[in-house]
Amino acid sequence: MTDKAAVGRDTFNQVILPVYAPAQFIPVKGKGSRVWDQQGKEYVDFAGGIAVTALGHCHPALVAALQQQGETLWHVSNVFTNEPALRLAQKLIDATFAERVFFANSGAEANEAAFKLARYYASHRHSPYKSKIIAFHNAFHGRTLFTVSVGGQPKYSDGFGPKPADIVHVPYNDLDAVKAVIDDHTCAIVVEPIQGEGGVTPADPAFLQGLRALCDEHQALLVFDEVQSGMGRSGKLFSYMNYGVTPDILTTAKALGGGFPVSAMLTTHEIASAMTVGTHGTTYGGNPLACAVAEAALDTINTPAVLAGIEERRQHFLQALEAINQKYQVFKEVRGMGLLIGAELNDAYRGKARDILMAAAAHGLMLLNAGPDVMRLAPSLVIEFDDIKEGMARLEKAIATVISA
């Protein structure tokens, strides 16, 4: 048995597949929006585990749910159902357009299920040739071969052999481009209401409304990937609620479990009815432990107090970013929705997002990027205002060091 104290950042280079480039420090403890590393150094967390720890670290309601369910029942497989899964499904249905839920373990799995459902539904309700999926440049939908192929970033999908066919990519927020490729062989349009990995870019309302109309016209399904933008991140429980556009299928993950791996695909009775026993499945999906934690997260996030506080916190971030920008002229644009914030760097600092991330870490701040030119903030939805103030002060110091380098 390896002694806990015997592992460090160098161990990573020896034992983990070299697909990540993690920070040089190792977080070992978190509470709220503060994190401590192996050396006891404290950090303010504006990364939120990539929009996952939406209630901060070790939120009491989630810890209690985990402990209680952890002493009761962890796993039974989908040969049996379980109470936490049924309660969580009912609450998601009550809170959204949905009438049916499928649980999985990650955003990629939820999207995989969504894309398979869209193809299967079209094949069985319309025609086996109705299989075209329209997606968007710079989209990100996961890392399975199907989801990474639907995602519009070839750097993630090239080199893995033949990709699934009949997937077309067009520019985001360009309705005319969609009109040029949609036809009666189209089974689905897949879109993030707010592109996350692609640069924190919200959809134009007219764009999403136009996609809805095109799908209705061509008997295609509108699939919203809300893996990152859902569960309160935009200021509403799901970001489709900001647009007044209802999808046929919606996926959610990340913040759904507040840090515990769980995801869900939501749809209607009519679309779900295309599936039968055995057409799709997962061993762990909907396990009692994950669903108990997710139920606690949903109960906490889907409250007027938490949802109303998101926009107030956003304004604190925007004001602080504006003050930094007035001093250093580092940002070209600040965009996003709710507490998913993207700050695009000026031309003079293009490509330096990771430099700022590393400088921020040195100053005790955990940040994200969304490509080489965009700083991304995805903090806890209940982050304390003092933590925002302290974190932004640390960010200003980090930016000053990068600019003067």
ChimeraX attribute file (.defattr): number of C-alpha atoms within 10 A of each C-alpha:
attribute: neighborCount
match mode: 1-to-1
recipient: residues
	/A:1	3
	/A:2	6
	/A:3	6
	/A:4	7
	/A:5	7
	/A:6	7
	/A:7	12
	/A:8	13
	/A:9	13
	/A:10	9
	/A:11	10
	/A:12	14
	/A:13	12
	/A:14	9
	/A:15	8
	/A:16	9
	/A:17	8
	/A:18	9
	/A:19	6
	/A:20	9
	/A:21	8
	/A:22	9
	/A:23	13
	/A:24	12
	/A:25	15
	/A:26	15
	/A:27	16
	/A:28	11
	/A:29	14
	/A:30	18
	/A:31	13
	/A:32	20
	/A:33	27
	/A:34	20
	/A:35	22
	/A:36	18
	/A:37	14
	/A:38	15
	/A:39	10
	/A:40	11
	/A:41	11
	/A:42	17
	/A:43	24
	/A:44	27
	/A:45	30
	/A:46	26
	/A:47	22
	/A:48	26
	/A:49	21
	/A:50	22
	/A:51	30
	/A:52	26
	/A:53	27
	/A:54	31
	/A:55	27
	/A:56	26
	/A:57	23
	/A:58	17
	/A:59	18
	/A:60	14
	/A:61	15
	/A:62	23
	/A:63	13
	/A:64	15
	/A:65	19
	/A:66	22
	/A:67	13
	/A:68	14
	/A:69	17
	/A:70	15
	/A:71	9
	/A:72	11
	/A:73	13
	/A:74	16
	/A:75	18
	/A:76	14
	/A:77	15
	/A:78	14
	/A:79	6
	/A:80	8
	/A:81	14
	/A:82	16
	/A:83	13
	/A:84	21
	/A:85	23
	/A:86	15
	/A:87	14
	/A:88	24
	/A:89	23
	/A:90	15
	/A:91	14
	/A:92	19
	/A:93	17
	/A:94	11
	/A:95	13
	/A:96	16
	/A:97	17
	/A:98	21
	/A:99	17
	/A:100	19
	/A:101	24
	/A:102	21
	/A:103	27
	/A:104	27
	/A:105	22
	/A:106	21
	/A:107	26
	/A:108	25
	/A:109	25
	/A:110	29
	/A:111	32
	/A:112	24
	/A:113	22
	/A:114	27
	/A:115	23
	/A:116	15
	/A:117	24
	/A:118	29
	/A:119	24
	/A:120	21
	/A:121	24
	/A:122	25
	/A:123	16
	/A:124	12
	/A:125	12
	/A:126	15
	/A:127	15
	/A:128	13
	/A:129	14
	/A:130	24
	/A:131	22
	/A:132	23
	/A:133	23
	/A:134	21
	/A:135	26
	/A:136	26
	/A:137	17
	/A:138	20
	/A:139	25
	/A:140	26
	/A:141	32
	/A:142	21
	/A:143	17
	/A:144	14
	/A:145	18
	/A:146	20
	/A:147	23
	/A:148	23
	/A:149	25
	/A:150	33
	/A:151	25
	/A:152	24
	/A:153	19
	/A:154	13
	/A:155	8
	/A:156	15
	/A:157	20
	/A:158	12
	/A:159	9
	/A:160	8
	/A:161	8
	/A:162	10
	/A:163	15
	/A:164	12
	/A:165	12
	/A:166	14
	/A:167	20
	/A:168	19
	/A:169	21
	/A:170	18
	/A:171	15
	/A:172	23
	/A:173	20
	/A:174	16
	/A:175	18
	/A:176	12
	/A:177	14
	/A:178	23
	/A:179	12
	/A:180	9
	/A:181	13
	/A:182	21
	/A:183	17
	/A:184	16
	/A:185	19
	/A:186	25
	/A:187	30
	/A:188	29
	/A:189	26
	/A:190	28
	/A:191	27
	/A:192	28
	/A:193	27
	/A:194	26
	/A:195	25
	/A:196	29
	/A:197	20
	/A:198	21
	/A:199	24
	/A:200	26
	/A:201	21
	/A:202	20
	/A:203	18
	/A:204	16
	/A:205	15
	/A:206	14
	/A:207	17
	/A:208	24
	/A:209	15
	/A:210	18
	/A:211	24
	/A:212	20
	/A:213	15
	/A:214	20
	/A:215	22
	/A:216	12
	/A:217	12
	/A:218	15
	/A:219	18
	/A:220	30
	/A:221	27
	/A:222	26
	/A:223	27
	/A:224	28
	/A:225	31
	/A:226	27
	/A:227	30
	/A:228	31
	/A:229	34
	/A:230	27
	/A:231	29
	/A:232	25
	/A:233	29
	/A:234	28
	/A:235	25
	/A:236	23
	/A:237	20
	/A:238	23
	/A:239	26
	/A:240	24
	/A:241	15
	/A:242	14
	/A:243	15
	/A:244	11
	/A:245	18
	/A:246	18
	/A:247	24
	/A:248	22
	/A:249	27
	/A:250	29
	/A:251	30
	/A:252	28
	/A:253	33
	/A:254	27
	/A:255	32
	/A:256	29
	/A:257	27
	/A:258	29
	/A:259	25
	/A:260	22
	/A:261	21
	/A:262	28
	/A:263	28
	/A:264	28
	/A:265	27
	/A:266	27
	/A:267	24
	/A:268	16
	/A:269	12
	/A:270	12
	/A:271	19
	/A:272	18
	/A:273	10
	/A:274	16
	/A:275	14
	/A:276	8
	/A:277	6
	/A:278	6
	/A:279	10
	/A:280	11
	/A:281	13
	/A:282	14
	/A:283	13
	/A:284	18
	/A:285	24
	/A:286	30
	/A:287	25
	/A:288	26
	/A:289	25
	/A:290	29
	/A:291	31
	/A:292	27
	/A:293	29
	/A:294	28
	/A:295	23
	/A:296	22
	/A:297	25
	/A:298	22
	/A:299	13
	/A:300	17
	/A:301	24
	/A:302	16
	/A:303	12
	/A:304	10
	/A:305	11
	/A:306	17
	/A:307	22
	/A:308	13
	/A:309	15
	/A:310	22
	/A:311	19
	/A:312	14
	/A:313	20
	/A:314	22
	/A:315	13
	/A:316	15
	/A:317	20
	/A:318	15
	/A:319	11
	/A:320	19
	/A:321	19
	/A:322	17
	/A:323	14
	/A:324	20
	/A:325	15
	/A:326	11
	/A:327	11
	/A:328	13
	/A:329	14
	/A:330	22
	/A:331	23
	/A:332	15
	/A:333	13
	/A:334	18
	/A:335	16
	/A:336	22
	/A:337	21
	/A:338	23
	/A:339	28
	/A:340	26
	/A:341	25
	/A:342	25
	/A:343	24
	/A:344	25
	/A:345	21
	/A:346	16
	/A:347	11
	/A:348	12
	/A:349	19
	/A:350	14
	/A:351	15
	/A:352	20
	/A:353	24
	/A:354	18
	/A:355	16
	/A:356	23
	/A:357	23
	/A:358	20
	/A:359	22
	/A:360	26
	/A:361	21
	/A:362	17
	/A:363	20
	/A:364	22
	/A:365	25
	/A:366	27
	/A:367	27
	/A:368	26
	/A:369	25
	/A:370	20
	/A:371	19
	/A:372	16
	/A:373	22
	/A:374	28
	/A:375	24
	/A:376	30
	/A:377	25
	/A:378	26
	/A:379	31
	/A:380	27
	/A:381	30
	/A:382	19
	/A:383	21
	/A:384	13
	/A:385	13
	/A:386	9
	/A:387	17
	/A:388	21
	/A:389	14
	/A:390	14
	/A:391	26
	/A:392	22
	/A:393	15
	/A:394	22
	/A:395	25
	/A:396	19
	/A:397	16
	/A:398	22
	/A:399	19
	/A:400	17
	/A:401	15
	/A:402	17
	/A:403	13
	/A:404	6
	/A:405	6
